[in-house]
Amino acid sequence: MVKKILGELHEFKLPSVLTPVCMVGEVIAEMIIPILMGRLVDLGINGADMNYIIRTGMLMIVVALFGLAAGVGGAVYGSRASTGLARNLRKKMFDNIQTFSFANIDKFSSSGLVTRLTTDVTNIQNSYQMILRMAMRAPASMIIAMIMSFVISPKLASIYLIAVICLGIIIIIIMNNATKYFREVFEKYDKLNESVQENVSAIRVVKAYVREEYENHKFKTAALNIYEMFVRAEKVVTLNGPIMTGTVYTCILLISWIGAHMIVAGELSTGAMMSLLTYCMNILMSLMMLSMIFVMITMSQASAKRIVEVMDEKTSIGNPVNPVMDVKDGSISFEHVIFSYNTDSEEPVLKDINLEIKSGETVGIIGGTGSAKSSLVNLISRLYDVNEGSVKVGGVDVRQYDLDALRNQVSVVLQKNVLFSGTIYENLRWGDKNATDEEVRRACTLACADEFIEKMPDGYDTYIEQGGTNVSGGQRQRLCIARALLKKPRILILDDSTSAVDTATDAKIRKAFAEEIPNTTKIIIAQRISSVQDCDRIIVMDDGRVDGFDTHENLIKTNTIYREVYESQVGSSGDADFDELK
């Protein structure tokens, strides 16, 4: 895990090396000053030698400036190394997330991924900076101070040694108890981020249903859980403070008491006593720094594990060896397809599907909620892989295609229409980044989007807010259809993508498809029979199975489900759907 994290240092290896070097330089300067101070007292002040005092004082200033420069260098290089590591970790995770299949994305919640990219990486950044600066400084300071203390007075230095051993044992016990709380707290962050993300993205729904109080309570609960978990951890960690303070004062009292007797007996000089007291503080402060490092490491362990999980996640859908790069035509074949999102599921979502769709054919799919309509079309562009059987496009199993080549020829307008912040031109060119203005306008004409775009003050340069919040649901759907058309695909899939469009506009879009892209295979998922009745053939889905596959006229005669829904919709002005008959 540590190797994985540090493997992302790349160009920041040199600052990572220079940081501890600078910190050692700062420690050396700090260790020299107490010696100079002791000599200044013993030889300069006690010996009334002004020249010695001046020379020693000037030397102390030089050493202090050297220590200051080393400290500043350590801070600069440490910041550069830690922020660089954080940047590379985020990039590595984000790049890997872009390769994820839908199955991989389902494994990690979106709020969990946000937490890993932000909070978890920040924890690693802070920990790494502290490790670079303090993990070298604190041990070096403690060891050198201990050596210098034993050189001055082994008897008094033994007090430090006993204190360090006792404190080390206590710190280990405290950190072990705190670790379990820090591991749990970052899981709570996922819940908090999920609450914020849902609330912000659906703020209009929240206000429409006057659910602000409920959302406030949900957020407060998530925040309170984090607070309580941190309080438990901090209660354990804060034991460091009083234990350290008690140890420091105990050591000072013992050194002062024993040292005073040694000075009276002529076994120790006053300057040496001052140096020992300074080293005492250095040793114990270094130990306190080490305890802080242990806290940060403990916190970052959970974060590092979560980050490595994302970095190590391999996409469940990848390119085969020597992939097929060309999609010959838009024909589609399902051969004994069985599919489930979870391999451990008792019952599959799709059950023994067998279908043959000709290239250029317009096929409607209709069925109740949960009948697996979307699951069926998701297999065509290989957003998921089948568990058994095969799906073929252009006579070739989709698993044999290069993913980019396949998905560039299978254009999908998903059930949840998404627009990105930017102009209409920029959004539509997601379909083809090199599309000319004329091609963009032509696609909008086919999708019946040109009529409302031209009425906007800035036309095609109108800025779309994040998520397309400044356009209506029907307008958003038509923009997404236009974007899909720009890919000039062999297969176009509309997953309930005209549900927010009025029937007249829906009819115009279908007419434009029939006239302008006759060679493109078109699959239209809908709840309204009026949206699919003119299709060449219609698939009736029921509980993950194909209940019927024929023309509108034949299905009315032969398929009970289709006939009942058709009669209900015609009899109730098109308001009824499959779910009402379940």
Beta strands, then each sheet from edge to edge (+ up, - down):
strand 1: 332-339
strand 2: 350-357
strand 3: 362-367
strand 4: 388-393
strand 5: 396-397
strand 6: 410-413
strand 7: 422-423
strand 8: 463-464
strand 9: 491-495
strand 10: 521-525
strand 11: 537-542
strand 12: 545-550
sheet 1: 2+ 1- 4+ 5-
sheet 2: 6+ 9+ 10+ 3+ 11+ 12-
sheet 3: 7+ 8-
end
